[in-house]
């Protein structure tokens, strides 16, 4: 009996020793994303659909007096939207369920300006129902834009309206359309039909979403779930923190300056990553006259690099037409855009590299940056805010895109980095110098050929992490930004 226990004891001792030697992960720093915010950021690209009376009148902001019958899609097919979105690589769809004209694309019991009052499908139609089902069928997440600004509701501009808006939200978010991954709140606050403006009760609105759809990420200029990127050009800041100082700010007129929204605030106490909303067309709503101006693949790639490639989520608006379908010009362009992305990002040219550098311990080894598993990452020891990783390749590599990712569950930490390549003369040559990384950073470099790349973290708020370094060669959109 005694003898049998001895190996057991030694094994336990070994286990204890191993546990003592295991280096703990870095402590999270500052604000960190919730699991929902992380999952949201990992979606990377979502489809925005502006659809409603404006699709039929050709204006951007309907004034709320449009007759309900103006909304009459001749051949609505939400499955065509979602099939297109899935094939293009989008993970979710957000629909303007109610734009500023107040018209509801579902039979809202709070309004007399909805699909139910229109002749479309004899007042029995419900676009939210069809789109939520179509999203589920294509494995996409479903989100809604519901404008607080309402140019139709006579109660807008009175204290009563805030409760009306809450009941409006309830009639979408109470589960009848399934889970909602993102609630989009526009900060616009213009005059209603009586000429009055509304004092919005944001805590009440946000609380309603949180109560009914606790997993939903709430978009507004200042979050709380994610923030506006500060422009509609498709451009996140070259420096882009996912943290933002929100105290004392509100969506709309009370929001921080657009430059702050564009870049975030380093080390701030609130996590609100930037969402880049931009339209594939000049306007947000479909107009036949703008079809020749649908953005080119090169323009879309630039937007991709300046949104997803700059630590932001891309919300690309592709508005359905008067039939209730995505225009063939837009859908073809999306397929070409997808093909270009697949082509550029097909092969990670660093996959067979060997990686050397300082590390926190073997669990946080430099080679972890080659693993596509997000949870395997490289980290430096506590107190060390700078360091380098050297990637050596078995043969020369030609590339012009360097993809970096931080492990954001521990916070966004890197403040400055640069990239160097080894020249045939054995010297290190700097090819890029940047600031933030965040969830994903794609650095556009000149096209270079080299046998080794050095990723130098110059500074960080606290010991840095990197979960991915990958190299690509873009022969479609070759310019350096
Ligand atoms: C803006 C709105 O006023 C536009 O019409 C559009 O919906 C855009 C996404 O947000 O603030």
Boltz pocket constraint, residues with backbone or C-beta under 6 A from the ligand:
constraints:
  - pocket:
      binder: B
      contacts: [[A, 60], [A, 186], [A, 187], [A, 188], [A, 277], [A, 284]]
      max_distance: 6.0
